[in-house]
Amino acid sequence: MRLRHSAILTSTCLALWALTGCSTPPSGNAPAAAQAETPVPTAGDHEVLPSERLTDRLLTADDLGPGYTARPAATTGSPEASVEGCPQLEQLGSTADNPYAMFPNQGKRVFTGPGGTQLTEELYSAPPKDLSAGAGRIMTAMGACPSYQLVTATTVADVHTQTVPVPRLGDERWGQALTVTADGRHTIVQQTVIRDGAVLLVVSGSPAEVTVHAQTALAKATAH
């Protein structure tokens, strides 16, 4: 199954970038289940934000601190990759290049941090029920297989997945850590996904950076 480096593979591509210089980084072994605190509200309970407002609510390099620089997220020219050994993820990839594209209101920013680390923030907005159903489907697919392979034109990477806890933030939350091994080297990348009303936050990067910056990102994304 061929699919492009999109939101579904953000974490994996970050890891490949760290290991091999791949272009444009974008529960144990159980599926990543949502951790919900409140019932999903109806669409009328929260304002859906346009892309321009989401972009204004993204973190900046100044928000992250010394040593970080921001660069535009690439929207074209991403190389294709094949997912092998995980039918659920292959099936999700077959529906669209980017499963989060079901939410047309979105913003994204990529940061390079100290030592060349990568951190990606993505924001999406839609009626809360749509965000809940869409994010849940995506994260379930991403956590459905304990391991699979990601194959690009130049690299074969072994990916091992693990569901991780997420702080009690927002209305629903999902967390996943991926251990990616390529060319004899490995790295761990974490992805935290939080829904707060009509806003969905996706933060991907090293576990330490995601842990430190996810709460700041959510606070800025949901500020009124």
WOVENGI-V623102 format. One record per backbone hydrogen bond with DSSP energy under -0.5 kcal/mol. NH is the residue of the N-H (numbers start at 1). CO is the residue of the C=O. Records with the same first field share a line. If there is no record, write none. Layout:
# WOVENGI-V623102
NH = CO, CO
This chain:
# WOVENGI-V623102
3 = 81
5 = 79
6 = 4
9 = 6
10 = 7
13 = 9
14 = 10
15 = 11
16 = 12
17 = 13
18 = 14
19 = 15
20 = 16
21 = 16, 17
22 = 16
26 = 24
28 = 163
29 = 27
30 = 27
32 = 139
33 = 31
35 = 173
36 = 34
37 = 171
38 = 171
45 = 42
46 = 43
49 = 47
54 = 50
55 = 51
56 = 52
57 = 53, 54
58 = 55
64 = 60
65 = 61
68 = 65
69 = 112
71 = 110
73 = 108
81 = 3
82 = 151
83 = 1
84 = 82, 149
90 = 86
91 = 87
92 = 88
93 = 89
94 = 90
95 = 91, 92
96 = 92, 93
101 = 98
102 = 99
103 = 100
104 = 102
105 = 125
106 = 104
107 = 123
109 = 121
110 = 71
111 = 119
112 = 69
113 = 111, 117
116 = 113
117 = 114
119 = 111
120 = 204
121 = 109
122 = 202
123 = 107
124 = 200
125 = 105
126 = 198
130 = 127
131 = 127
132 = 128
133 = 129
134 = 130
135 = 131
136 = 132
137 = 133
138 = 134
139 = 135
140 = 136
141 = 137
142 = 138
143 = 139
144 = 141
148 = 159
149 = 84
150 = 157
151 = 82, 149
152 = 150, 155
157 = 150, 155
158 = 181
159 = 148, 157
160 = 179
161 = 146
162 = 177
163 = 28
164 = 175
169 = 167
171 = 195
172 = 195
173 = 35
174 = 193
176 = 191
177 = 162
178 = 189
179 = 160
180 = 178, 187
181 = 158
182 = 185
185 = 182
187 = 180
189 = 178
190 = 205
191 = 176
192 = 203
193 = 174
194 = 201
195 = 172
196 = 194, 199
199 = 196
200 = 124
201 = 194
202 = 122
203 = 192
204 = 120
205 = 190
206 = 118
210 = 206
211 = 207
212 = 208
213 = 209
214 = 210
217 = 213
218 = 214
219 = 215
220 = 216
221 = 217
222 = 218
223 = 220
